[in-house]
Amino acid sequence: MSKTPTESAFKMIQARGLTFRVLDQGEGIPLLLLHGFPDSLDVWQAMTPTLLAAGFRVIAYDQRGYGETDAPVDSASYRIDEIVADAPAILDALGIQQPVCLLGHDWGSAIAWALALQHPERVQALVAVSVGHPKSYGRAGLKQKLGKGLYVLWFQLRSLCEWYLLRAGGLRRWLGKTEHGDRALQQMSRPGRLTAALNWYRENLRKAVFGEWGQVHCPTLGVWSSEDAYLTEEQMLDSGNFVTSAWHYQRIEGCGHWIQLEQPEQLAQLAVRWFREYASQPTDTALPSEAG
């Protein structure tokens, strides 16, 4: 089995009236990766070899509006329930009916929490990176809402926000002149793509803050990094109050928001250990004893 993604691992899949770009490679327990803003499935590239070497079937996809996946024009297509419903539809298209291991970052973490809430039969263990349980995020204090999260309100300003981020260079200054920033800027510069990504924030702000969210019943690992500029530690720590199964919190020191880019091996190993402890094979095939 190749320990790096190959071209044949990428495919275009039809689901729920949209075409999704999907990575599907490896064997063993399915591990679904969900990216956030302003990324694509490529944000997992540095982690994927470790996950494959550890014996997982790694699945990731460009979420609606991102990467090479379709971007519906209507704003309502980006309501959280619509986004969440994509995951089981894609798993069905891949013939995966067993519960998966689930790892999400940023908006992908929010969708992962919601997927575990709405479709508990599809998730056997969760690793939530950066963003905590929706109820925990919603009741986070002013430090989160007006300190680190004020940009969410700025994103509500249609057209003006798009102009600033693209025409006035706001997105470039925000992401910096890095390979990650270059790739995100290129993708967001395509017609309609930045608006599609911002619609995630515009359609879901009220529900994220004021919505009714239940408890998650699968084993959950929460991961937060000390230099995260957008999210407080408290909103992740508080998430344990909304998990009825095993819960553990892991803080990563000296790392910014994109942990999978800055510390990919550490995050991958944390995920591997968590999933090995709490996920089970559908067959008698045993996981390897060591990752890498």
GIFEN-V193593 format. One record per helix or strand. SS is the DSSP state (A for helix, B for strand). FROM is the first residue (numbers start at 1). LEN is the number of residues. If there is no record, write none. Layout:
ss=SS from=FROM len=LEN
ss=SS from=FROM len=LEN
This chain:
ss=A from=7 len=3
ss=B from=10 len=6
ss=B from=18 len=8
ss=B from=30 len=5
ss=A from=41 len=13
ss=B from=57 len=5
ss=A from=75 len=4
ss=A from=80 len=14
ss=B from=100 len=6
ss=A from=107 len=12
ss=A from=120 len=3
ss=B from=123 len=7
ss=A from=134 len=5
ss=A from=142 len=7
ss=A from=150 len=5
ss=A from=160 len=8
ss=A from=170 len=6
ss=A from=179 len=10
ss=A from=193 len=18
ss=B from=216 len=1
ss=B from=219 len=7
ss=A from=233 len=10
ss=B from=243 len=1
ss=B from=247 len=6
ss=A from=259 len=4
ss=A from=264 len=15
